[in-house]
Amino acid sequence: MPKDTPKTMLTEIMMYGAELRLVDGTIADAGRELSKVKDVEGIFDMSTMKEPYRLEGKKTMGYEIAEDLDWVAPDVVIYPTGGGTGLLGIWKGINELRMLGLLKEEKLPKMIAVQSSGCAPIVKAFHEGKEYVEAWANPKTIAPGIKVPKPYADYLILKVLRESKGTAITVSDTEILNAIKELSKTEGILSCPEGAATLAALRKLLDQGIIDKDEVIVLVNTGSGLKYIDVLSRYIIQ
């Protein structure tokens, strides 16, 4: 894993008994280091989209969203996108429900990917009309889950965004921090930076007229801010 991974996450991994190896650079660099040794050492590669199980697990978010909305898909799903498993999983899950005839309406949601302005390869490729991304140079963001310079499933993410008539948008770290504070004060939710990015994106999407306030919009918070306390404290506590 990258050396700059939040300490809370590293501690949790070690508590589970895993062997932890830290590398300089990004999650992509960690993946490259893994690829060098996995066959030699007999390591099972659990990198994003290198195994089938995580996608199948994350598609159940699509099931839960539909169930919570009385088996009608929302108009919009806004998801913080790094490797893309969550966004792809939700789209897969809701499509499965539609194909099985379990949705009361045929509509499918617009899928919207949110990335940090400091690491936005999907946003750049989407708006340039490309099918694949170019690796983002010098990625920087307080949200490690979306600090992915070149997602392995880039073509699938871009395909889903276009199929769903969705879009991709960036938010700044300042906007993410403000959203964390807003969620904490108004909803009592200490969200992770990635989850707060969806609220920051919502503001922009409404202001730009890309989505409408009368639509059914789902923001996905992908984790607890408690895992990022060491990161957040550097910015919140002055």
C-alpha positions as CSV (number, residue, x, y, z in Angstrom):
1,M,0.0,0.0,0.0
2,P,1.1,3.6,-0.4
3,K,3.1,5.0,2.5
4,D,0.7,8.0,2.7
5,T,-2.3,5.7,3.4
6,P,-4.1,7.0,6.6
7,K,-2.6,5.4,9.7
8,T,-6.0,4.2,10.9
9,M,-6.3,2.0,7.8
10,L,-2.8,0.6,8.1
11,T,-3.4,-0.2,11.7
12,E,-6.6,-2.0,10.9
13,I,-4.9,-4.1,8.2
14,M,-2.2,-5.1,10.5
15,M,-4.7,-6.1,13.2
16,Y,-6.3,-8.5,10.8
17,G,-2.9,-10.2,10.5
18,A,-2.0,-9.2,7.0
19,E,1.5,-8.8,5.9
20,L,1.8,-5.1,5.0
21,R,4.3,-3.7,2.6
22,L,4.5,0.1,2.0
23,V,5.7,1.7,-1.2
24,D,6.5,5.2,-2.3
25,G,3.9,6.7,-4.7
26,T,0.2,6.0,-5.4
27,I,-2.1,3.0,-5.3
28,A,-1.0,2.3,-8.9
29,D,2.6,2.0,-7.8
30,A,1.5,-0.4,-5.1
31,G,-0.3,-2.4,-7.8
32,R,2.8,-2.6,-9.9
33,E,4.9,-3.8,-7.0
34,L,2.4,-6.5,-6.3
35,S,2.4,-7.7,-9.9
36,K,6.1,-8.3,-9.7
37,V,5.9,-10.7,-6.8
38,K,2.4,-12.2,-6.8
39,D,3.2,-15.2,-9.0
40,V,6.5,-15.9,-7.4
41,E,5.1,-15.7,-3.8
42,G,1.7,-17.2,-4.6
43,I,-0.2,-14.1,-3.6
44,F,-3.9,-13.7,-4.5
45,D,-4.3,-10.4,-6.3
46,M,-7.2,-8.5,-4.8
47,S,-6.5,-5.3,-6.7
48,T,-9.5,-3.4,-8.0
49,M,-11.2,-5.3,-10.9
50,K,-8.5,-8.0,-10.8
51,E,-10.9,-10.4,-9.1
52,P,-14.7,-10.9,-9.5
53,Y,-15.9,-10.9,-6.0
54,R,-15.8,-7.3,-5.0
55,L,-18.0,-6.2,-7.9
56,E,-20.5,-8.9,-7.1
57,G,-20.6,-7.6,-3.5
58,K,-20.9,-4.0,-4.4
59,K,-23.7,-4.5,-6.8
60,T,-25.9,-5.2,-3.8
61,M,-25.7,-1.4,-3.2
62,G,-27.9,-1.2,-6.3
63,Y,-30.3,-3.7,-4.8
64,E,-30.5,-1.7,-1.5
65,I,-31.0,1.6,-3.2
66,A,-33.9,0.2,-5.2
67,E,-35.4,-1.5,-2.2
68,D,-35.2,1.8,-0.1
69,L,-37.0,3.6,-2.9
70,D,-39.8,1.0,-3.1
71,W,-38.3,-0.8,-6.1
72,V,-38.0,2.2,-8.3
73,A,-34.5,3.3,-9.5
74,P,-33.5,6.8,-8.6
75,D,-33.1,9.5,-11.2
76,V,-29.4,10.1,-10.4
77,V,-26.7,8.3,-8.5
78,I,-23.6,10.4,-7.5
79,Y,-20.6,8.2,-6.6
80,P,-17.0,9.1,-5.7
81,T,-14.9,7.3,-8.3
82,G,-11.4,6.0,-8.1
83,G,-11.1,2.4,-9.3
84,G,-14.8,2.4,-10.2
85,T,-16.0,-0.8,-8.6
86,G,-18.8,0.9,-6.6
87,L,-20.1,2.8,-9.6
88,L,-20.0,-0.2,-11.9
89,G,-21.5,-2.4,-9.2
90,I,-24.5,-0.2,-8.6
91,W,-25.1,0.0,-12.3
92,K,-24.9,-3.8,-12.6
93,G,-27.2,-4.3,-9.6
94,I,-29.9,-2.0,-10.8
95,N,-29.7,-3.4,-14.3
96,E,-30.1,-6.9,-13.0
97,L,-33.3,-5.9,-11.1
98,R,-34.7,-4.4,-14.3
99,M,-33.9,-7.5,-16.3
100,L,-35.6,-9.7,-13.7
101,G,-38.7,-7.5,-13.8
102,L,-38.3,-6.4,-10.2
103,L,-38.4,-2.7,-10.8
104,K,-41.8,-1.0,-10.9
105,E,-40.5,1.4,-13.7
106,E,-38.2,0.8,-16.6
107,K,-36.1,3.9,-16.0
108,L,-32.4,3.6,-15.0
109,P,-30.4,6.3,-13.1
110,K,-27.9,8.7,-14.6
111,M,-24.6,7.6,-13.1
112,I,-22.3,10.5,-12.1
113,A,-18.7,10.0,-11.2
114,V,-17.0,12.5,-8.8
115,Q,-13.3,13.0,-8.7
116,S,-10.9,15.3,-7.0
117,S,-9.6,18.2,-9.1
118,G,-6.1,17.0,-8.1
119,C,-6.7,13.5,-9.7
120,A,-9.3,13.4,-12.3
121,P,-8.4,11.1,-15.2
122,I,-12.0,9.8,-15.7
123,V,-13.4,13.4,-15.8
124,K,-10.8,14.5,-18.3
125,A,-11.3,11.4,-20.6
126,F,-15.1,11.7,-20.4
127,H,-15.2,15.3,-21.5
128,E,-12.7,14.7,-24.2
129,G,-14.8,11.9,-25.6
130,K,-12.1,9.3,-25.1
131,E,-12.6,5.6,-24.3
132,Y,-9.6,5.2,-22.1
133,V,-7.8,7.5,-19.7
134,E,-4.3,8.9,-19.7
135,A,-2.4,8.5,-16.4
136,W,-2.8,11.5,-14.2
137,A,0.6,13.0,-13.3
138,N,1.3,14.0,-9.7
139,P,-2.1,13.1,-8.2
140,K,-2.9,15.1,-5.0
141,T,-6.0,14.9,-2.9
142,I,-7.1,14.4,0.8
143,A,-9.4,11.6,-0.5
144,P,-7.2,8.5,-1.0
145,G,-10.0,6.4,-2.3
146,I,-10.3,8.6,-5.4
147,K,-6.5,9.1,-5.7
148,V,-6.2,6.6,-8.6
149,P,-4.2,8.1,-11.5
150,K,-5.2,5.4,-14.1
151,P,-8.0,3.1,-13.1
152,Y,-7.8,-0.4,-14.5
153,A,-11.5,-0.4,-15.5
154,D,-11.4,3.0,-17.1
155,Y,-13.1,1.9,-20.3
156,L,-16.0,0.3,-18.3
157,I,-16.5,3.4,-16.1
158,L,-16.6,5.6,-19.2
159,K,-19.0,3.2,-20.9
160,V,-21.4,3.2,-18.0
161,L,-21.3,7.0,-17.7
162,R,-22.3,7.4,-21.3
163,E,-24.8,4.5,-21.4
164,S,-26.6,6.0,-18.4
165,K,-26.5,9.6,-19.9
166,G,-24.6,10.6,-16.8
167,T,-21.5,12.7,-16.5
168,A,-18.2,13.2,-14.5
169,I,-17.3,16.2,-12.4
170,T,-14.5,17.4,-10.2
171,V,-14.5,19.0,-6.8
172,S,-11.6,20.6,-4.9
173,D,-10.2,19.5,-1.5
174,T,-11.5,22.7,0.0
175,E,-15.0,21.9,-1.3
176,I,-14.6,18.3,0.2
177,L,-13.6,19.7,3.6
178,N,-16.5,22.1,3.6
179,A,-18.9,19.3,2.8
180,I,-17.5,17.1,5.6
181,K,-18.2,19.9,8.0
182,E,-21.7,20.5,6.6
183,L,-22.6,16.8,6.9
184,S,-21.3,16.6,10.4
185,K,-23.1,19.8,11.6
186,T,-26.4,19.3,9.8
187,E,-26.8,15.5,9.6
188,G,-24.6,14.2,12.4
189,I,-22.7,12.2,9.8
190,L,-18.9,12.2,9.9
191,S,-18.3,11.1,6.4
192,C,-15.1,10.1,4.7
193,P,-13.6,12.6,2.2
194,E,-14.8,10.5,-0.7
195,G,-18.4,10.5,0.5
196,A,-18.3,14.2,1.2
197,A,-17.1,14.8,-2.4
198,T,-20.6,13.7,-3.6
199,L,-22.3,16.5,-1.6
200,A,-19.8,19.0,-3.0
201,A,-20.5,17.7,-6.4
202,L,-24.3,17.9,-5.9
203,R,-24.0,21.7,-5.3
204,K,-22.1,22.1,-8.6
205,L,-24.5,19.9,-10.6
206,L,-27.5,21.8,-9.3
207,D,-25.9,25.2,-9.9
208,Q,-24.9,24.2,-13.5
209,G,-28.4,22.8,-14.2
210,I,-27.1,19.4,-15.0
211,I,-29.5,17.8,-12.5
212,D,-32.8,19.2,-11.0
213,K,-33.6,19.5,-7.4
214,D,-36.9,17.8,-8.0
215,E,-35.2,14.6,-9.1
216,V,-34.6,11.6,-6.9
217,I,-30.9,11.9,-6.2
218,V,-28.7,9.4,-4.3
219,L,-25.4,10.4,-2.8
220,V,-23.2,7.5,-1.7
221,N,-21.0,7.9,1.4
222,T,-18.4,5.1,1.1
223,G,-17.0,5.2,4.6
224,S,-16.7,6.7,8.0
225,G,-14.6,9.8,8.7
226,L,-13.2,8.0,11.7
227,K,-10.8,6.1,9.4
228,Y,-9.4,9.5,8.3
229,I,-9.0,11.2,11.6
230,D,-5.3,11.6,11.2
231,V,-5.8,13.2,7.8
232,L,-8.8,15.4,8.7
233,S,-7.1,16.7,11.9
234,R,-4.4,18.3,9.9
235,Y,-6.9,20.4,8.1
236,I,-9.7,20.8,10.7
237,I,-7.7,21.5,13.9
238,Q,-5.8,24.8,13.4
